[in-house]
Every structure is written in C-alpha cells, then in structure tokens.
Amino acid sequence: MIPAFALALGIVLGLILDPTVPLWLQPYLPIAVVAALDSVFGGVRARLDGIFEAKVFVVSFVSNVLVAALIVFLGDQLGVGAQLSTAVVVVLGIRIFGNAAAIRRHVFRA
C-alpha cells in the first residue's frame, strides 16, 4: 500500500510543481527512465518469485541508472551517443519484456 501511495503522491507533486529538466541532462533522462523501469520490472518479478530483497533492488536500481547514463555519456564524448543510446534502450527493453513475460506467466499461469 505504501508504494502505491508514494507513486500517487509523486505523480501529483510532478503535476503541481511542473519541474523542468536542465538542458544538459535531457539526453540522459530517457535512458535513466528505461533503466529504472528495468529495475522495477525486475523487482516485481523477484517479488512474485519470492526472492525479493530490498537491498538488492535499491542497488540494482541505482546501478542500472548510473551505468546506462555513463554509457550514453561516453557515447556522447566519442561522438556516437545516438548509437549507444539505441543499444542501451534495446538491451534494457529486452530485459523489460522478459521480466514482463515472467510476470504475466506468474500472474495468469500462462
């Protein structure tokens, strides 16, 4: 119940405060969101499998976001930022869909 309340509160605060993202951070935000979604889907899957640990989830969440942002940053420095951004999104997208499939199988037994 607490995570659902925190999510609702975050959405309401985001709509009320209307935060702006600095221009230098904008290329990294979509990648960070996809990396965070990967961690969330992995956490849900682990919870349904009965192996969820909060410490592992937090470390996974933070490290996924930082590693993804670092890869995109290095790509920008090398002049291939768009290609590495696409690669990160593809890899994390595959993981997200794999976790979503496992969640679906667990919930619907199919």
C-alpha positions as CSV (number, residue, x, y, z in Angstrom):
1,M,0.0,0.0,0.0
2,I,2.8,2.4,0.8
3,P,4.4,2.1,-2.7
4,A,1.1,2.9,-4.4
5,F,0.6,5.9,-2.1
6,A,4.2,7.1,-2.8
7,L,3.6,6.7,-6.6
8,A,0.3,8.7,-6.5
9,L,2.0,11.4,-4.3
10,G,4.9,11.6,-6.8
11,I,2.6,12.0,-9.8
12,V,0.5,14.7,-8.0
13,L,3.6,16.6,-7.0
14,G,5.0,16.3,-10.5
15,L,1.8,17.7,-12.0
16,I,1.6,20.5,-9.4
17,L,5.3,21.6,-9.3
18,D,5.9,21.1,-13.1
19,P,9.6,20.5,-12.8
20,T,11.9,21.4,-15.6
21,V,14.9,19.3,-16.7
22,P,18.1,21.2,-17.3
23,L,19.2,21.2,-21.0
24,W,22.4,19.3,-20.3
25,L,20.5,16.5,-18.6
26,Q,17.8,16.0,-21.2
27,P,19.7,13.4,-23.4
28,Y,20.2,11.2,-20.3
29,L,16.7,11.3,-18.8
30,P,15.0,8.9,-21.2
31,I,17.8,6.3,-20.7
32,A,17.6,6.7,-17.0
33,V,13.9,6.2,-17.1
34,V,14.2,3.0,-19.1
35,A,16.9,1.7,-16.8
36,A,14.7,2.5,-13.8
37,L,11.8,0.6,-15.4
38,D,14.1,-2.4,-15.9
39,S,14.8,-2.4,-12.2
40,V,11.2,-2.0,-11.3
41,F,10.0,-4.9,-13.5
42,G,12.9,-7.0,-12.1
43,G,11.8,-6.2,-8.6
44,V,8.2,-7.1,-9.3
45,R,9.3,-10.4,-10.9
46,A,11.6,-11.1,-7.9
47,R,8.7,-10.4,-5.5
48,L,6.4,-12.8,-7.4
49,D,9.1,-15.4,-7.4
50,G,9.5,-15.0,-3.6
51,I,13.2,-13.9,-3.8
52,F,12.8,-10.1,-3.5
53,E,15.3,-8.3,-1.3
54,A,15.0,-4.5,-0.8
55,K,18.8,-4.0,-0.6
56,V,19.3,-5.8,-3.9
57,F,16.5,-3.8,-5.5
58,V,17.9,-0.4,-4.4
59,V,21.5,-1.3,-5.5
60,S,20.1,-2.6,-8.8
61,F,18.0,0.5,-9.4
62,V,20.8,2.9,-8.7
63,S,23.5,1.0,-10.6
64,N,21.3,0.4,-13.6
65,V,20.6,4.1,-13.9
66,L,24.2,5.1,-13.4
67,V,25.6,2.6,-15.8
68,A,23.1,3.4,-18.5
69,A,23.8,7.2,-18.1
70,L,27.6,6.5,-18.1
71,I,27.4,4.5,-21.3
72,V,25.4,7.3,-23.0
73,F,27.8,10.0,-21.7
74,L,30.8,8.0,-23.0
75,G,29.0,7.7,-26.4
76,D,28.5,11.5,-26.4
77,Q,32.1,12.0,-25.7
78,L,33.1,9.6,-28.5
79,G,30.6,11.1,-31.0
80,V,28.4,8.0,-31.1
81,G,25.8,9.0,-28.4
82,A,22.8,8.1,-30.5
83,Q,24.0,4.7,-31.4
84,L,24.9,3.8,-27.8
85,S,21.6,5.2,-26.6
86,T,19.8,2.9,-29.0
87,A,21.9,0.0,-27.8
88,V,21.1,0.7,-24.2
89,V,17.4,1.0,-24.9
90,V,17.4,-2.2,-26.9
91,V,19.2,-4.2,-24.2
92,L,17.1,-2.8,-21.4
93,G,13.9,-3.2,-23.5
94,I,14.7,-6.9,-24.0
95,R,15.1,-7.3,-20.2
96,I,11.9,-5.4,-19.5
97,F,9.9,-7.6,-21.9
98,G,11.5,-10.7,-20.5
99,N,10.5,-9.7,-17.0
100,A,7.0,-8.7,-18.2
101,A,6.6,-12.1,-19.7
102,A,7.7,-13.8,-16.5
103,I,5.2,-11.6,-14.5
104,R,2.4,-12.5,-16.9
105,R,3.2,-16.2,-16.6
106,H,3.2,-16.0,-12.9
107,V,0.0,-13.9,-12.6
108,F,-2.0,-15.7,-15.2
109,R,-0.4,-19.1,-15.0
110,A,0.1,-19.0,-18.8
